[in-house]
């Protein structure tokens, strides 16, 4: 991530223009996520404010799973059954829920950030190989509507931004619940 151009949506070295613009936005979204979680403890990563809530660790694993499924959805020419089988390998992080709460815990923030970085590197490597026209290829998508690859990748970081709001709320709830009462 180029820190000197973090706040500039512009062409990046070696990338075609439209991919550069997309990656600029993806990098800023990821930068703000990392800033929000970079020093949190395992206890905070695993904290859930109630039984149906996500933890920060669950959400970080979810970001990784979402990016991985979109790599398959957009980079590979797989059939529905193959995509479904691959999606199963990303569970429970992809869907979250009670199963995710059971198994996504006990990891350090470095564990999650390393996975996110590795997955993002794969995405960028693939972007570097594609022609810009790929971004505008349309397929059937949601609710009987068409979607293009640009929108699909916008959705990847839009989902992260949305869930990052949860991360900030979880941190506040954790801190409130775990604050020590000062005796005067």
C-alpha positions in Angstrom: 0.0 0.0 0.0 1.5 3.3 -1.1 1.1 5.6 1.9 2.1 8.7 0.0 -0.9 8.3 -2.3 -3.4 6.8 0.2 -5.8 9.7 -0.3 -5.4 9.9 -4.1 -7.6 7.8 -6.3 -5.3 7.6 -9.3 -3.3 5.4 -11.5 -0.9 3.1 -9.8 2.5 1.8 -11.0 2.0 -1.0 -13.4 -1.8 -1.1 -13.3 -4.2 -0.1 -16.0 -6.2 3.0 -15.2 -9.6 1.6 -14.3 -8.0 -1.2 -12.2 -5.8 1.5 -10.5 -8.9 3.5 -9.5 -10.6 0.4 -8.1 -7.5 -0.7 -6.2 -7.0 2.8 -4.8 -10.5 2.6 -3.2 -9.9 -1.0 -2.0 -6.6 0.0 -0.5 -8.1 2.9 1.5 -10.9 0.7 2.7 -8.4 -1.9 3.9 -6.1 0.8 5.4 -8.9 2.0 7.6 -9.8 -1.5 8.6 -6.2 -2.3 9.6 -6.0 1.0 11.6 -9.1 0.0 13.5 -7.8 -3.5 14.5 -4.0 -3.4 14.4 -3.5 -3.5 18.2 -6.5 -5.4 19.5 -6.1 -8.3 21.8 -7.3 -11.8 21.2 -9.9 -11.2 23.9 -11.2 -8.2 22.0 -11.1 -10.1 18.7 -13.2 -12.9 20.2 -15.7 -10.7 22.2 -19.3 -10.9 21.3 -21.8 -8.6 23.0 -24.6 -11.3 22.8 -25.1 -14.8 21.4 -26.2 -13.7 18.0 -23.5 -11.1 17.5 -20.4 -11.2 15.4 -16.9 -10.8 16.8 -14.2 -8.7 15.3 -12.3 -11.9 14.4 -15.4 -13.3 12.7 -15.7 -10.1 10.6 -12.0 -10.2 9.6 -12.3 -13.8 8.6 -15.5 -12.8 6.7 -13.6 -10.1 4.7 -11.1 -12.7 3.6 -13.8 -15.3 2.7 -15.7 -12.7 0.7 -12.7 -11.7 -1.3 -11.8 -15.3 -2.0 -15.3 -16.2 -3.2 -15.3 -13.1 -5.5 -11.9 -14.3 -6.9 -13.6 -17.5 -7.9 -16.8 -15.8 -9.1 -15.0 -13.3 -11.3 -11.6 -14.8 -12.2 -12.5 -18.4 -12.8 -14.9 -20.0 -15.3 -16.5 -22.5 -12.9 -20.0 -24.0 -13.0 -22.5 -23.4 -10.3 -21.8 -26.7 -8.6 -18.0 -26.0 -8.5 -18.6 -22.6 -7.0 -20.9 -24.0 -4.4 -18.3 -26.6 -3.5 -15.6 -23.9 -3.1 -18.0 -21.7 -1.1 -18.4 -24.6 1.4 -14.6 -24.5 2.0 -15.0 -20.8 3.1 -17.6 -21.6 5.7 -18.4 -20.6 8.3 -16.6 -17.3 7.7 -18.5 -16.6 4.5 -22.0 -16.8 6.1 -21.1 -16.0 9.7 -23.6 -17.0 12.3 -23.4 -19.4 15.3 -21.1 -21.9 13.6 -18.6 -19.1 12.9 -18.8 -18.1 16.6 -17.9 -21.6 17.6 -14.8 -21.9 15.4 -13.5 -18.4 14.6 -11.7 -17.5 17.8 -8.4 -17.7 19.6 -6.3 -16.1 16.7 -4.2 -13.0 16.9 -4.8 -10.0 14.8 -1.6 -10.8 12.9 -3.2 -14.1 11.8 -6.2 -12.3 10.3 -4.2 -9.5 8.7 -1.7 -11.9 7.2 -4.6 -13.9 5.6 -6.2 -10.6 4.3 -2.9 -9.5 2.8 -2.2 -12.8 1.1 -5.7 -12.8 -0.4 -5.4 -9.2 -1.6 -2.0 -10.0 -3.2 -3.7 -12.7 -5.2 -6.5 -10.3 -6.3 -4.0 -7.6 -7.4 -1.9 -10.2 -9.3 -5.0 -11.2 -11.2 -6.0 -7.6 -11.9 -2.6 -7.0 -13.4 -3.2 -9.7 -16.0 -6.6 -8.6 -17.1 -7.7 -6.1 -19.7 -9.8 -3.2 -18.6 -12.7 -4.5 -20.7 -13.0 -7.3 -18.2 -14.3 -4.9 -15.6 -17.3 -4.1 -17.8 -18.2 -7.6 -18.7 -21.9 -8.2 -17.7 -23.4 -11.3 -16.3 -26.6 -12.2 -14.6 -26.2 -11.2 -11.0 -28.7 -10.5 -8.3 -32.5 -10.4 -8.4 -32.6 -11.0 -12.2 -30.4 -8.0 -12.8 -27.1 -7.7 -14.7 -23.9 -6.9 -12.9 -20.4 -6.2 -14.2 -17.0 -7.2 -12.6 -16.4 -3.6 -11.6 -19.6 -3.6 -9.5 -18.7 -7.1 -8.0 -15.3 -5.8 -6.8 -16.9 -2.6 -5.6 -19.2 -4.8 -3.5 -16.2 -6.6 -2.0 -14.8 -3.5 -0.4 -18.3 -2.0 0.2 -19.1 -5.1 2.3 -15.9 -4.5 4.3 -16.8 -0.9 4.9 -20.2 -1.8 6.1 -18.9 -4.4 8.5 -16.2 -2.1 9.7 -18.9 -0.1 11.3 -19.7 -3.2 13.4 -16.1 -3.5 14.3 -16.1 0.0 15.7 -19.3 -0.6 17.6 -17.9 -3.9 19.0 -14.7 -2.2 20.2 -16.8 0.4 22.0 -19.0 -2.2 23.7 -16.0 -4.2 24.7 -14.2 -1.2 26.1 -17.3 -0.1 28.0 -17.9 -3.6 29.4 -14.2 -4.0 30.4 -13.4 -0.6 31.7 -12.1 -0.5 35.2 -13.8 1.7 37.7 -11.4 4.2 39.1 -11.5 4.5 42.9 -11.0 8.0 44.2 
